[in-house]
Amino acid sequence: MKCHVEVEVNNKKEEFEIGYVAKQASGSVMMKIGGTVMIAAVARDEEPVDGDFTPLTVQYIEKSYAIGKIPGGYIKRETRPGDFETLTSRVVDRSLRPLFPKGYAYPTQITILVVSSDSETDLQTMALNAASVALYLSDIPVNKLVYGVRVGKVNDEIVVNPTNSQMQDSSLDLYVSGSKDELLMIEMRAIPTLKTDIAPVTAIDPMVDPTMVEEITEMQLSNELSNEETMNVIEVASRAIKEASEAYEKAFVELKKSDADLTLKEEKIDESIYAYIAEFYKDDVYEALNNMAKSERAGELKKIVEKIMNDDIATQEEWDKDTVSKVLSVFKREIVRKMIVNDRKRADGRDLKEVRPISIETNILPRVHGSCLFTRGQTQALVTVTIGSDQDAQMFDLLTTDGPNYEKFMVNYNFPGFSVGEAAPVRAPGRRELGHGNLAKRALAPLNDMTYPQVIRVVSEILESNGSSSMATVCGGSLALRAAGVKTKKLVAGIAMGLVFEDDKYAILTDIMGLEDHDGDMDFKVAGTRDGITALQMDIKLGGIESHILKEALEQAKEGRDHILSIMEEADKNIVVNEDLLPSTEIFGVHPSKIVDIIGKAGATIREIIEKFNVSIDLDREKGEVKVGGTDKAKVKAACDHIKEITSRSGGGRDRGERKKVEFKKGEEFHGKVKKVVEFGAFIELRDGVDGLLHISKIAKDRSAKMQDILHEGDTIDVVVLSQKGYKVELGLKESK
């Protein structure tokens, strides 16, 4: 039945076309928000698989034609998914997988196509909501509607479902999915912001006082969130989810198809085998649990199965080996959970709040810019840092932005099979590797990406894994950055928390290992500094979690994080930086009119400098910024001196290299000409060949305003001197009398 549905909730008007497209799928919908249109379709096979799992696949696919573009490159069609597509597919999967009933084993695929896109719509939340509606409307026995919501913090105000433009100014990115009162998934990151009206120093004056650089750096905030702030924004998201999921249910309940006649696999446990194991093999299971490495534990459990199968009873009763293995797995799971909840004891003998032993070694690789071998229990990460120039930045495209984007801070996570004792071939990173790398990047970025001029690549090689290798990547990455000479403001540590519910009892676990992750009810990863949280990720296997338990988990996570940070701080004191290996980068300013002199006729001058000094040079015409990088510090300095000599002797414009410092008094007034207009403000001619900066915040309160719409080169304006720091003069508007 074809119909049109509109839902207006949480600052968004959402339109749905049902029975309009993909009608042969089990369930489908076309969803529209503004100029963005998505098609979500759910298809399932008629026959179930043999395995004991839910065979669900989610594919989120962006089409270039959605923004009127033809794909670049040799092949003019969409090929392998980009990182954003892969991560979005993963978010949808993690949110919807818990909805499927136990025993559902029919191969199912959810496909989300972005067929039209504007620049303001949040594609990730829309993808989840479209997929949720398509799944709910299908004949698959899923009777809950999931809603995804993003929460930002703009100008210190919490905003539900912000636009992409608003997110550019947000200091928080919280993505939560759930159904009514139940939370299913949380992803959160703090976003570094520059809370100052001072423009980048290299854009202002080539002879700026060096102390100004330090001053501006100190104004760049890391933006960690306290536990209380985190709980508050999660509560805001919870209320938004409850409102939206109830509105969805009201809109779609009458349109849902009848459940198909599907056979769900019953989780039958052979009670006689269970009793036999409990009576005669309980001690063997306890002993196997003490082998904490995944490979060793699995091997010991297989030996127990073989011993049982060789018993006379097993032969007489004709027990099936697969059945015995499944019963043993259930018995093992119950043993682990009861030990934790009732005895407050873990399989490896640790207290519930105890962190496994940690060892840290830095710069163990002699020819690497920075390295750290971080070992926690039986999880080990070798994390390296490589420093590059702007040419090394990762280029990527997004549907919601014009032109290419450049990523200057990259985190790559690799998980080879040998880390868990498996003989698996090394393949390209999968969704799990991309997801773990993205989590580590979100944890580390708030302390790095605004305070370092060069491109940084962090690579984590997981050499051993028994729980929370992504958090080992965070810890190792934070120290590897320091080992590479990156002046991060604070150290960041990460810890994985677990939760076990049995009847009316529960236990929160610090630093979970693989066994507890597999047999527990929640995977809760928290990363941050001593002052707060920088990133958080939570997946709940239960129907939901109460706020007081979440709050308790956050507090316990902080205790564990502080313990790890104490060990990391000691290791940080012993770091010896490989100074001779590190590339050097110098940044200075020139008058924008002199950029052409550096380039030279047909690029001849800049090519000559690059070849002569073996450096890389990046020029910003808008800011008048020159960035010179290279592996030899002496050659970098020589190249900078050479460029400054070129700009000082070239004709046209004034000679800024020979100019003496001109003093201005606070409150001094000028009727000056606008010399140049840039995004962040305008340069106003004052006296003695000096320009002052009128920042856009001094002339426009609206953050979306563009300076080019307010002032133009050649205009005159009345200004007053607010301050002078070094050679930089900051201006404000003169008040009219």
N, C-alpha and C positions, 0 to 999 in steps of 0.2 A: 504494500500500500504506500503510495507516494504522499509525502506530507512535508510541510515546512514548520520548523520549531524554532522559536527564539527564546533565549534565556539571558536575562540581564542580571549579573551578579558580580560582586567584587570589582567594580569600576570597569566592567567589560560587557559589551553586547555581543553575544555569541549566536550565530545562526547555523542551523543544521538542516540539510536536505536528506530525507530518509526515503528509501525506495526509489532513488533517482539515478544512482550510479552503482556499478559493481554488484548487480542484483543476484549474480550466481554465487557470490560468496556467502558464507554462513551468516555474516553480519557486515554491514558497511554503512558509511556515513560520509557526506561531504560537509565540512565545517568551514565557516567563514568568520573572520574577525577583521574588520577594516578591509584592507586590500589583500589580506592573506587568505588563501584557500588551501585546505588539505583534504585529501581523500584517505580514509582509513578503512581497510578491509581485513576481515578475519576469515581464514579458510582452515578447514581441518580434514584429515583423512578419515576414511570410513572404518579402517581397521586399526586397532591399538598395537603398540609395540610390545615386545616381551619384557623390556627392562622395567625396573622399579623407579621411574622418574617421570616428570612431566615434560614431554618433548615439545617445548615451546621455542619458537624463533621469532624475534622481532627485528624488522628492517625499517629503518627511517631513511628515506631517500629524498634528497633535494634535487630538483630539476633546474637546470640553468635557464630554461625558457621562462621560469617563474619570475625572473627579473629582466627578461628581454635580452638575454645574453646567449652567445654560442660558446660552448666549452672551448677553452684554450688548449694548446698542445697539438700534437700530430693527429690524435684520434678525436674527431669532433662529436663525441657523445660522452655521456656520463660513464665512468669506469668504476674503479674501486672507491668505496666510501671514504670520505675524509674523516679526520679525528672527531670533528663536531658531530657528524652523522653517527659515528660509532658510539660515542659517549651518550648521545640522545637515545639511541636504540637500547643501550644498557640501562638508562634511567627508566624507560618505559617497561622493560623486562622486569627489573627489580620491583617495580610498583604493582604490576599486574600478576606476576607469577603466584604470589600468595593467595590470589582469589580462586584459583582452580581447586576443585574438590579433590580430596584424597583419593588416590586410585585412578585419577584421570591419566590415560596413557595414549591418547590419540594425537598423532603429530599435528601440531597447530602452528600456523604462521600468521602473524599480524604485520601487515604492510602499511606504512604511512607515507604517502607521496605529497610533497610540497609542490603544488602546481601553480601557485601565484603567491608572491611575497611582497609586502611593503617593508619599510625600514624600521617600523616602530613595534611590531608585534613580536612577543616572546615566543619563539618557535618551539622551545623545549616544553613549556607548559601546555601549549596548544596541541603538540603532538601527543602528549600523554592523555589529555582530555578527549581528543578525537578517538584515540585507540580505545579508551575506556568505554565510550559510548558505543562504538562499533561492537566491542566484545559483549557488552550488556545486552544489546539488541539481538545478538546472534542466538542460535539454538543450543549453544554450549551452556551447561548448567552453572553459570556464574551469575549470582543474584545481588552483587554489590556494584555500585558505581564509585570509581576512584576519581578524585579531583586533585590536580597538581596546582600549587600556588607558589609564586615567587614573592619574596618580601625584600624590599630595599630600605635604605636609610638615607634620605636626601635632605640636606640642610638640617640634620639632627631630627628629622621627622620620619616616622615609620610609614612606608608606602606599600600598600598591597597591590600586586600586579602592576609594577611600574612599567612604563614604556622603555624601549631601548635607549632613548635619549636621556630619560631620568636615571637609568642605570649607569650612564657615563659619569654622573656626579654622585653616585651612591657609595657609601663606605661599608656596605653590607650586601651580601648576596646569599639569601637563604631560599632554598628550594625544598618544599615539603610536599609529600603526597600522602593521601589518606582517604578514609571513607567515614563520614559522620564523625564519631568520637575516636576513631581508631587511626593512629599514625602508622604508616607503613615504611616510609623512607624519609631520611633527612640528609640534605647536603648543604653545608654552610661554609662560607669563606669570608674573611675580612678583606676589604679592598683598600690598598694604600691610597691615601689622598693627600694633596698638597694644600693644607689649610693656611694659606697666606695670600696676600694680594700682590706679593712681589713676583715679577716675571722671572723666568730662568735667567741667571746672571750672564750667560754668554750671549744672550740676545740683546743686551743693553749697551755694553760699552767694552771696547777692546782693552781698556786699561783699568778694569775694575779692581778694586782692592781684594786680594785673595781671601781676606777674612769673611767677605760676603758669601763666598761659596760655602764655608762652614756654617754660617748663620742660616742660609736657606736649607742646607741639608738637615740641620737640627729641627726645622719646621716641618719636615716630611714625617708624617706620623705612620706608625706601623698598624694602628687601628685594631689591636686585639680586643676581643669582647670578654667581659667578665662572665662568670657563671650566671649571675643574676640577669644580666642583659641578654644572654643567650636564651634563658628560660622565658623571658618576657617576649622576645620576638617569636619564639616557637609557639607560645600561647596565642599570639596574634594570628599566626598561620593556621593554628588549629581551629580557631573560630571561623576563619575564612573558609576552611575546608568543610566544616560542618554546615555552614550556610549554603555553600555551593553544591555539595553532594546531595543535600536535601532538595534543593531546587532542581537538580538533574533528575532525581528519582521521580519527583512530581511530574516533570515534563515527559519522561520516557517510559514510565512503568506500563502505560497502556499500549505502547508500541512494541514491547519486547515479544520476540517469538517464543513459542512453547519450547520447553527443553526437549532436545532430541532423545530418543531412546538409546542411551549409551550404557555400556557395561563398565562399571567402575571396579577396579581390582580391589578386592577385600584384603585388608592387612591381617591375615590369619596367622596366628602363632600356635604352633603345635605344643600344647600344654605339656605333653608327656616328655618331649625333647627338652623343653625349658626346665622342667623339674629335674630331669636327669643331669643337665649341665649344672644347675644350682646345687645339686647334691654332691657331685663327684668332680666337677671341674672349676668350682668357684675360685680356688686358690690359683689355678693355672691362669685364669682370666686376670686376677689381680697382678700376677707376676708379669703378664703380657703388657698390662697398662703401665708398668714401671719402665718399659722400653718406650721412651717418649718420642723418639724419632718416628715419623710416619712410616718409613720403610721397614724399620725394625718391628714396630708394633703390628703392622699388617702381616709380616712374616710369622710372628709368634701366634697370632690368631689363626692363621692358616694351619700351623702345626697342631693347634688344639683341635681344629676340625678333622685333620687327618687321624689324630689319636682317637677321637670319638668314632670315626668311621671304621676304625680297626677293632673296636670293642665288639664283643659277642652280641651285646644287646642290639647294636646298630645293624649287625648282620641278620639277626633273628627277626627284627622288626622291619627290615628292608627300608631303612631310612634313606632318604635322598640327600646327597651331599649339599646341593644348593639350599635345601630346606634347613639342614643343620647349620649352614653358614649364616642364613638369615636370622635364625633363632639366636645364635651366638651373638650376632650384632645387636639384636634387641636387648639381650641380657647384659652385654657390655655397656650399652647406653644407659640402662637403668642403674647399673652399679655406679657408673660415673656420676650420674645426677643425684643419686641418694647420698653418696659420699659427700658431695658438695653441700646439699641442702640440709641434711640431717646431722652429719658429722663435722660440717664446716671444714672439710679436708679435701685436698685435691689429689689427683692421681699421682703427681710427682712429689707429694708430701708438703707442698707449699701452703702457707696461709692464704686466705682468700685475697688479701691485699698485697701479697708479696710479689715483687718483681724478680724475674730470673737474673742470675749473675750476668754482669755486663763487662766486656772488655773493649777497649778502644785503642787503635793505633792510627796515627796520621802520617801522611806523606811517605807511605811505604813503597810507592812507585817512583823511581828516580827521575823519569823523563816526563812525568805528568804534572800539569800545573798545580793540581791539588787532589789529594786522595785521602780516604778514611776507610778503614776496615772496622766495621761496627758489628760486634757479636753480642747477642742477648740470648742466653740459653742455647738452643739448637737452631736459632735463626741468625744468619750471617749475611751482611750486605757489604760489598765492596763498592763504594761510591766515589766517583771521580768528577772533577770539575775542569772544564776547558774554557779558557777565555778567548774570545774572538773579536772581530771588528764588525761594523755594521753590515758588511757584505755577507757575514755568516748568519745573519738573522733568518729565521724560518718564515718563508712567505706562504700565506694561505688566504683563501677567499671565504667570505661569508655572504649569504644572500642578503643580509640586512645592512651591509655596508657597501659603499662605492669603492671600487678599485681594490688592489691587494692590501692585505694587512701584514704586519711584520712582527714576529714574536722574538723578543730579545732575551727572554729567560725561558729556557727549555729544560724539562725533566723527562728523561727516558728511563723506563723500568724494564728490565729483562729477567725472565724467569725460566731458566733452562731446566730440563727434566732431571738432570743429575742432582739438583738441589733437594729433591725429595726421593732420591734413589731410583728414579725411573730412567729406562733406556729409551728416551723419547727424542725424535729428531728436532733440531733447532729450526723453527719456522719464524715467519714474520710475526710481529707482536699481535696478539689477539685482543679481544675486548677487555679481558681481565688485566692484561699488561697495560693497556692504554688507560683503563680506569684507575689502577693503582698509581701510575705515573702522574695522572691528572690530580689525584688527591694529594700526593707529595708536593706537586707544584703549587697547589692552592695553599698548602701549609707554609711553604717557604717564601712564596712571592711577596707577601706583605712586608717582609724585612729586607728585600733585596731590589725589586725591580724599579724602584724610583730613586735609588741612591747609588747606582753604579752606571757609568757611561758606556761600558762595553757589553757585548753579547756574551751570555753565559749559558753553557750547556752542562747540565748535571746528568750523569748516567749511573744508574744503580744496577749492579750485577748481583743477583741473589745467588749466593753460593750454597747456602743451606736454608731450609725453610721448615719451621714448625710453629707457625702462627705469627701473624702480623709482620710480614716482610715489608709492607708498605710503610709501617711506622718505623721500622729499622732504616728504611730509605730516608725518611725525614730526619732522623737523628744523625745518620751518617752524612746526609747531604748538608746539614747545617754546619757540621765540623769541616767537611771537605771544602766548603766555601771559604771558611776562615783559613784553611790550609793553603788556599789559592790566593790569599791576600785580599779577599773581598771584605770590605769593612762593613759587615752586617751589624745592625744596631744591637741585636740580641740573639741568643741561641734559641733554637726551636727544637722541641722534643715531641715525639708522638707516642701514644700508648693505645692499645686495643683493650677494650672492656667487654666482658661477657655477662650474660644474665641467664639464670636457671630458675624456672618456676616448677614447683611440685605441690599440687593441691593448693593450700593457702600460704605456703612458704615460698620464699625466694632468696636467692643469693646473688650478689654482684661480685664479679671476678675481675681482678686487675691483671693485665698482661696475660691474656689468654693464649694457650697453645692450640695447635691444630685440632687436637681431640676435643677440647672444650668448645671450639668454634663449631665443629661438626655436630656435636651432641647438645649444644646450648640453644637458647631461644632468642638471642640477640647478638649482633656484631656491631659494636659501637666504638668507632675510632675517633680519638680526640688529639689534636695537635695544637701546640701553642708555646708561649713563653711563660716566665714566672708571673707575668702581669695579665695574661688572658689567653683566650682561644683564637687561633688564626684559621683553623679549618676543622670541620666536623663531618663525619659520615656515619649514618646509622641505618641498618636494615633490621627489621623486626620480623621474626618468624611467627610470633604470636599474632593474635588479632589486633592488639594495641598495647599501649604502655601508659601507666598512670604517671601524672606529672611529678608526684613526690618521689617515685622510683627513678625517674629520669634525673631529677635534681640530685638525688643521692649518688647516682652513677657519675654525674659531673664532678661532684665534690671528691669522690674517691679517685676519679681520673686525675684530678689536680694533684692529689697526694703522690700518686705514682709518677706523674710528669715531673714534679719538683724533685723527686728522688733521682730520676734519670738525669735531669738537668744538673744536679750536684756533681754527678760523675762526669758529665760532658764538660762542665766548667773546669774541672781539674785537668782533663785532657786538653782543653783549649789553652791552658797556661803553658803546656809543653810543646805547642806547635812550633815547628821551625819552617818558615815559608821558603819555598824554592825561588828566591828572588831573581836568580840568574835566568830562570826559565820563563818568567812571567812576561807577557807582552806589555808594552807601555802605550798609554793613550794620553794625549795632550789635547785639551779643548780651550780655544780662545776665540775672542770675537774680533771681527773687523767690520768696518762700515759696509752695509750691504752692497753699496756701489762698487766696492773693491773685489767682490767675488769674481767678476768677469776678468780682472787682471790675473787672478790665480789660475783661472782656467786657461787663458791665453787663446790665441787664434786657433780655431778648430781643435781645442783641447791640447795643444802642443806643450804649453807651460806645465800643466798639471801632470801630463805623462812624463815629462822630463824629471820633475821632482820625484815622482813615484819610482822611476827607474834608478835615479841617482842615489836616493837615500833608502831604497827598498822599504817603503812604507805604504800604508793605505791612507787615502784622504777622502773624507766625507764633507761636503759643503752644504750648508743650508742657506739659500738665498734669502728666505723670509726673515730669519733671525740674524743673519750675518755671522753664522757660527762655522768655525773650522775645526774639524776633528781629525787628528793625525795619529795613526796607530802603527805599531811595528814591534818586532821581537828585540830589537837593539835600541835601548833607551837613548844612547848617545846619538844615533842616527835620527831618532824621532825628534829629539831636541834640535838637532841641526836643521831638520826639515822645517820645523816651526820657525826657527830664526830666519831661514831663507824666505819663507812665505811672508813673514812680517816685513822683511826688507823689501820684497816686491811691492807690498801694499803701501809702504811708506814713501817709496820713490816714484810710484806710478802717478801719472797725471789724472786730473778730474777728481773732484771732491777735496776735502781738506786733509792735511797731513796729521792724522791722529796719533802717529807714533812719536812725534816730536812735541806734542802739545803739553804744556804744563797744567797741573791741576788747578781748576778754577773753583774758588770757594763761593758757596751760596748760603744765605741765612734763611733759617726757617721763617716762613711768613712772607718772604720776598715775593712780589707780584710781577707778572709779565703779561703783556699782550703779544703772544707769540704765534708764529706761523706753524702749521702742521707740516712737518717734513716727510713723515712716513706713517702709514697706517698698517698695523698688523693685527692678527686675531686677538691678542691679549691686550692691546692698547694702541697708543699713538705716541710718536716722538715729536716733541714740540721744541722749536728753536728758541733758545733763551738769549745768551750773550757770550761773547768771546769764543764763538764756534762750538758751544756746548749745547747738546740737546737733552731735554729732560723727558722722563717717561710718565705719561698719564695713563694709568692702568684702567681697563674697561670698568672695573668695579667702582671707580670714582665718578663715572659718568652715567652708568646704567645699572639699575638694581635688578633688572630681569636677566638671569643667568643665560638665557637663550639668545639674548641680543647680540648682534654682530657689530663690531667696531666700524666695519666698512660702511654700514648703513647710517652711522651717526656722524662720523667725520670723514673728510676727504683731503688728500694732499693739496696744499695751497690755502686751505681754510685758515682763519685766524681765530684765536680763542683766548679768553682770560684765565690764567692759571696762577696758582700759588705754590711755593715750595713747601713741601711737607717734611722732607728729610733729605740729607745727603750722607751717603755711606761710601767712602772711597771716592770713586769717580762717578758714581751713580746718583742722579738727582731724581727723586720721586715727587710727582706733582699731584695736586688736587684742583678741583674747579674753584675759581674765585667766586665767592658769594656776591650776588648782585646787591647793590645798596638801594 
